[in-house]
Amino acid sequence: MDKTKRPKVVGALIVKTVTGCGNLYVQLGWWNGKLNEVFATLGKSGGCAMSFNEALTRSITAGLRFGESVPVSEYVKQLRGIRCPTPMPFPKKDAVMSCPDAIAKVLEEYGSLTAEGMIMLIQRLNAPPSSLSEEEEMKEATKRVEELKAERERESLEYTCTKMVLG
């Protein structure tokens, strides 16, 4: 099986998570419609912790680029729960036991997204806050769709009439 070649420009999602060693920024990169690379940067640290994270994410990336042989869920299964001497155990629902555990959590939450799903997520996260309720937003969206349909029908009718007149 051949390794997929990395394009010059890649769509990516960067997720900040807090670990016992500081802020960890996990970057997930998509091309050809699927997740193909993972990077992790540990705040301002250097040395051993940073090199360990680089080695780990290079290994994950290599596995992702060689097709479907290792699914994202397997990386999650292997990395979840690994503990280091300085975990972030609170709040309990967001507890991070180590950098590998944090990477697993990000992969678990976002790693199964398609490229289109990643784009939709980024658009939703970067949208200006709405003053409308979810129900009002849905009504507005439905109204706009109906307006677009009516506009398309008018344009089609105008085209048909013009074609008939000009023959």
Beta strands, then each sheet from edge to edge (+ up, - down):
strand 1: 11-19
strand 2: 22-31
strand 3: 34-42
sheet 1: 1+ 2- 3+
end
